Amino acid sequence: MTTPAKLLVVTADDFGISRGVNRGIVQAHREGILTSTSLMVQRPAAVEAAALARECPALSVGLHLELDSGASDLPTALDRQLDRFTELVGAPPTHLDSHHDVHRDPRVQPYVRAWARRLGVPLRGYSLVRHLPKFYGQWGGETHLEQISVEGLLRLLDAELGHGVTELTCHAGYVDAGLASSYTVEREAEVRTLCDPRVRPALAERGIRLAGFRDLTALVAAPPVAEGAT
């Protein structure tokens, strides 16, 4: 099988955490380059998020697991959240990841990886899709909006994006009363960058093709297009 040279999946975490975040994610998908999101099924805005996802058939929706690394009922928690996801979305998740990347914790990782293999669903950081987490506007407790500007995004892609499939994670959203997070103005800046009309042409100039997780099987299997072909 042949993979197109550079495929970019743009995934927003925290879908369902609040109505404002839901709104920002859907806007970044409809008006920008966001192709994928990960749903937190235990949050009050999860029902609304699932309804919005049904209005966006091209949006890949995965499961954003919330796990306690010290819990003794981890397998039950995994199955319970998957059941809730299927109930809300009406389909299995296109991918798996977790809040604050807790699935990478050595106490949790073996269980989640084995579970993901049984489901046949890609797990962030443990699949053929490379994970690029550096599109983030807060470092050392300080806000750095320049890192999530259009220029910052393009610099990051120029420096980090190689051949194959890369998942760029983001935290797009709007601030509202339901959002308990220190990452606030940065979320709104991410929405602006992802929707900026300069970004899509800049990706095309770099030979970067956007995709969602739901598209990957067909795209990886597709033959490459020769340069100059129409």
C-alpha positions as CSV (number, residue, x, y, z in Angstrom):
1,M,0.0,0.0,0.0
2,T,1.2,3.5,-0.7
3,T,0.5,6.6,1.4
4,P,0.2,10.1,-0.1
5,A,3.3,12.1,0.8
6,K,1.9,14.3,3.5
7,L,-1.5,13.7,5.1
8,L,-2.6,16.0,8.0
9,V,-5.4,15.1,10.4
10,V,-6.3,18.1,12.6
11,T,-8.0,17.0,15.8
12,A,-9.7,19.1,18.4
13,D,-9.7,17.6,21.9
14,D,-12.4,18.2,24.5
15,F,-15.6,18.0,22.3
16,G,-18.4,18.0,24.8
17,I,-16.6,19.8,27.6
18,S,-18.8,22.9,27.2
19,R,-21.2,24.4,24.7
20,G,-18.7,27.1,23.9
21,V,-16.0,24.6,23.0
22,N,-18.5,22.7,20.9
23,R,-19.3,25.8,19.0
24,G,-15.7,26.6,18.3
25,I,-14.9,23.1,17.2
26,V,-17.8,23.0,14.7
27,Q,-16.9,26.4,13.4
28,A,-13.3,25.3,12.9
29,H,-14.5,22.3,11.0
30,R,-17.1,24.1,8.8
31,E,-15.0,27.2,8.1
32,G,-11.5,26.0,8.6
33,I,-9.1,23.0,8.4
34,L,-10.3,21.0,11.4
35,T,-11.1,17.4,10.3
36,S,-11.4,15.5,13.5
37,T,-12.5,15.8,17.1
38,S,-12.6,13.7,20.3
39,L,-15.7,13.5,22.4
40,M,-15.8,13.5,26.2
41,V,-18.9,11.4,26.8
42,Q,-19.3,12.1,30.5
43,R,-19.6,15.9,30.3
44,P,-23.0,17.8,30.3
45,A,-22.4,19.2,26.8
46,A,-21.7,15.7,25.3
47,V,-25.3,15.3,24.1
48,E,-25.2,18.6,22.3
49,A,-21.8,17.7,20.8
50,A,-23.1,14.4,19.4
51,A,-26.1,16.2,17.8
52,L,-23.8,18.8,16.2
53,A,-21.5,16.0,14.9
54,R,-24.5,14.4,13.2
55,E,-24.8,17.7,11.2
56,C,-21.2,17.4,10.1
57,P,-20.9,14.0,8.3
58,A,-17.3,14.7,7.2
59,L,-16.1,15.2,10.8
60,S,-14.3,12.2,12.3
61,V,-15.4,11.7,15.9
62,G,-13.3,9.7,18.3
63,L,-13.5,9.0,22.0
64,H,-11.6,11.3,24.5
65,L,-11.3,8.9,27.4
66,E,-11.4,10.3,31.0
67,L,-9.5,7.8,33.2
68,D,-8.2,7.6,36.7
69,S,-4.7,6.1,36.5
70,G,-5.1,4.6,40.0
71,A,-8.6,3.1,39.5
72,S,-9.1,-0.6,40.0
73,D,-12.0,-0.8,37.6
74,L,-10.2,0.5,34.5
75,P,-11.5,-2.2,32.0
76,T,-15.1,-1.4,33.2
77,A,-14.5,2.4,32.8
78,L,-13.2,1.8,29.2
79,D,-16.3,-0.2,28.2
80,R,-18.7,2.1,29.9
81,Q,-17.4,5.2,28.0
82,L,-17.4,3.3,24.8
83,D,-21.0,2.2,25.3
84,R,-21.9,5.8,26.1
85,F,-20.1,7.0,22.9
86,T,-22.0,4.5,20.8
87,E,-25.3,5.5,22.4
88,L,-24.6,9.2,21.7
89,V,-23.0,9.1,18.3
90,G,-24.7,6.0,16.9
91,A,-21.4,4.7,15.5
92,P,-18.1,3.4,16.9
93,P,-15.3,6.0,17.4
94,T,-12.9,6.7,14.5
95,H,-10.0,7.0,16.9
96,L,-9.1,6.9,20.6
97,D,-7.2,9.3,22.9
98,S,-7.5,10.6,26.4
99,H,-7.8,13.7,28.5
100,H,-4.3,15.0,29.5
101,D,-2.9,11.9,27.7
102,V,-3.5,9.7,30.7
103,H,-3.5,6.7,28.5
104,R,0.3,7.1,28.3
105,D,0.6,6.5,32.0
106,P,2.5,3.2,32.5
107,R,-0.2,2.1,34.9
108,V,-2.9,2.6,32.3
109,Q,-1.1,2.1,29.0
110,P,-1.1,-1.7,28.7
111,Y,-4.9,-1.9,29.3
112,V,-5.8,0.8,26.9
113,R,-3.5,-0.4,24.2
114,A,-4.8,-4.0,24.4
115,W,-8.4,-2.7,24.4
116,A,-7.7,-0.5,21.4
117,R,-6.3,-3.4,19.5
118,R,-9.4,-5.5,20.2
119,L,-11.5,-2.7,18.9
120,G,-9.3,-2.2,15.8
121,V,-9.3,1.6,16.4
122,P,-6.1,3.7,16.3
123,L,-4.9,5.0,19.7
124,R,-3.0,8.3,19.8
125,G,0.7,7.7,20.0
126,Y,0.4,3.9,19.4
127,S,-0.5,3.7,15.7
128,L,0.9,4.5,12.3
129,V,-0.3,8.0,12.7
130,R,2.4,10.3,14.1
131,H,1.2,12.6,16.8
132,L,2.2,16.3,16.8
133,P,1.1,18.0,20.0
134,K,3.1,21.3,19.7
135,F,0.3,23.5,18.4
136,Y,-0.4,24.9,21.9
137,G,-0.5,28.5,23.2
138,Q,0.6,28.1,26.8
139,W,4.0,27.1,28.0
140,G,5.3,27.4,31.6
141,G,2.0,28.8,32.8
142,E,2.2,31.7,30.4
143,T,0.2,32.5,27.3
144,H,2.1,32.5,24.0
145,L,-0.4,33.4,21.3
146,E,2.4,33.6,18.7
147,Q,2.7,29.8,18.8
148,I,-0.9,29.4,17.7
149,S,-1.0,32.2,15.1
150,V,-1.1,31.4,11.4
151,E,2.6,32.1,11.2
152,G,3.3,29.8,14.2
153,L,1.2,27.0,12.7
154,L,3.0,27.1,9.4
155,R,6.4,27.3,11.0
156,L,5.5,24.2,13.1
157,L,4.4,22.3,10.0
158,D,7.5,23.3,8.1
159,A,9.7,22.1,10.9
160,E,7.8,19.0,12.0
161,L,5.6,17.5,9.2
162,G,7.2,14.6,7.4
163,H,5.9,12.0,4.9
164,G,3.0,9.8,6.0
165,V,0.1,10.7,8.2
166,T,0.4,13.2,11.1
167,E,-2.2,14.1,13.6
168,L,-2.0,17.7,14.8
169,T,-3.9,18.2,18.0
170,C,-5.6,21.5,19.0
171,H,-7.9,22.8,21.7
172,A,-10.2,25.1,19.7
173,G,-13.3,26.5,21.4
174,Y,-15.1,29.5,22.9
175,V,-15.0,30.4,26.5
176,D,-18.3,30.1,28.4
177,A,-19.5,29.5,32.0
178,G,-19.3,25.8,31.6
179,L,-15.6,25.7,30.9
180,A,-13.4,25.1,33.9
181,S,-9.9,25.5,32.3
182,S,-6.9,27.7,32.4
183,Y,-6.7,27.5,28.6
184,T,-9.2,30.1,27.6
185,V,-8.1,33.0,25.3
186,E,-5.8,30.5,23.7
187,R,-8.8,28.3,22.6
188,E,-10.4,31.3,20.8
189,A,-7.1,32.2,19.1
190,E,-6.9,28.7,17.8
191,V,-10.3,29.0,16.2
192,R,-9.2,32.2,14.5
193,T,-6.1,30.5,13.2
194,L,-7.7,27.3,12.0
195,C,-10.4,29.4,10.1
196,D,-8.0,31.9,8.7
197,P,-8.4,31.9,4.8
198,R,-4.6,32.0,4.4
199,V,-4.1,28.5,5.9
200,R,-5.7,26.2,3.4
201,P,-3.7,27.6,0.4
202,A,-0.5,27.5,2.4
203,L,-1.1,23.8,3.1
204,A,-1.7,23.2,-0.6
205,E,1.6,25.0,-1.5
206,R,3.4,22.7,0.8
207,G,1.9,19.5,-0.6
208,I,-0.1,18.8,2.5
209,R,-3.4,17.1,2.2
210,L,-6.1,17.3,4.9
211,A,-7.8,14.1,6.0
212,G,-9.9,12.8,8.9
213,F,-9.4,9.5,10.6
214,R,-12.5,8.1,8.8
215,D,-10.7,8.8,5.5
216,L,-7.4,7.0,6.2
217,T,-8.1,3.5,5.0
218,A,-9.1,4.7,1.6
219,L,-6.3,7.3,1.3
220,V,-3.6,4.9,2.4
221,A,-4.8,2.3,-0.1
222,A,-5.0,4.8,-3.0
223,P,-2.2,4.8,-5.6
224,P,-0.1,8.0,-5.7
225,V,-0.9,10.6,-8.3
226,A,2.0,11.3,-10.6
227,E,3.2,14.9,-10.7
228,G,1.5,16.8,-13.5
229,A,-1.4,14.4,-13.7
230,T,-4.9,15.8,-13.9
